[in-house]
Amino acid sequence: MNFRQTLSLSGRSDSVEDLEQRVADLELAVAEMRRHNLRLAELADVVQELLVPLASRDEERIRAAIDAFGESI
């Protein structure tokens, strides 16, 4: 039994072209999620850079972290 027969038997009428398009769409979605995850990691780093100086009341480091975040936007 070949791939097309398996698709027909499973009740799916997707053609190979449709499946290729779905894979391409999923690859784009994965790339977008990677960008979002990278940005989230960057924001987590900024929060960490802010919390440590805030806890130690280091105003100079607080200002530097806020400036760095402003430049990254």
Summary of the structure (lengths in Angstrom):
residues: 73
radius of gyration: 23.8
end to end distance: 54.2
largest distance: 70.3
contacts: 147
relative contact order: 0.07
helix: 85%
strand: 0%
